[in-house]
């Protein structure tokens, strides 16, 4: 039975609806097709990992889901009361910003993309709350502190700008900012790449705990199969802008079906 | 009936050698509640592979594995990933040969985790976890330590305590006695006896089936393609 012939039954035991539904997402950059008919469903509280080589379109998926860039075609829905039935790609830019602020958090591999490096760390976190309409200084400060604490950031340094902090701490500021509004969806683009292993373990552990405590749905892009194995419930493998295989994490990593996935798993140290 | 295998088969298609490697084929068997079925056969015939196919860590190639869940009958070979993930959280347990420690998570936390994920309070979960670790004979001074530096036997005690802390409808036991001392083997046997009495259906591969004497209700003999051993072994290596 080839992978393409193989169609598993639709969920039957689960009564819940997916939090996120993306259908036939395509993205062109000029004449280059970056994404080709990518579809994914993610259930509440689930962690979906995306793996694939550089240039396979992993980060592009995250940028589109964060409503940062326009899609070429496709639909994107979130199962959130005020957004039911709405294709988020069709929102105007103010509505997109609202959606981003209230419901979606993102952590980039490069902290420079997610933080204002010369502003205080607490200010970076509070910015989200200000955008959401919070004006009381004491409340902003309390919420920023709470969020930084949840991300295991050393509170004594909360007023220092990220530029003065280590890479691991910058990632924790990004994480605190991403979770400040307790979003339903958290997007993580290589959150531990470039960190040393002990800091990586700390970030992974924090993510795992937050996911459980806040019941967040996460989409995690990483080329580190160990990270994927630790965090993800399901995995999607991408190559050349297409999804070549998807399934339960252990199944994809232990019994990969597609030639590319086998190559990827065999290349692991 | 809890589990019914019908012409259950598995091949691995390995792209870089360009061919299909059969693991096992045409397996038929029925498992009732409260029964333990031993999977027997020579090395490399696919005993562990069979368990992994039922658990869906491996994707079965053909046939069915009908599972009577609390929500109705479902074919594990074709059930959606979401349903399998749900069943693994609630109804189907897999006891692996090795523990997979997580960075910065203590032995006690690792064992208690399945309970607090089910919604049990933290103190109560930790209390149960202590009982389980005590049952399997892990020294109390190690309970708060991180298991990545434990010996093979100690890790396996943590593994068993975690996997068996709560009853499931179906338990898949993949050589759970490997690297265990006598006391822990006896503790495992007692625990499995209790689970059986609670109606848990079990199917297992045991390196020394005599350890489980008196518990085994049926034997499923797999005759395989011994010729393909080296390739299968290589594949197992890659999987870890």
Interface residues (C-beta under 8 A of the other chain):
Chain A: X1 X6 X8 X9 X10 X11 X12 X13 X14 X43 X46 X200 X201 X202 X204 X205 X208 X212 X230 X233 X234 X246 X247 X248 X250 X251 X253 X254 X255 X257 X258 X259 X262 X263 X265 X266
Chain B: X12 X13 X14 X15 X16 X52 X56 X57 X58 X59 X61 X62 X69 X71 X72 X74 X75 X78 X79 X80 X81 X82 X83 X84 X85 X86 X87 X102 X103 X104 X105 X117 X238 X239
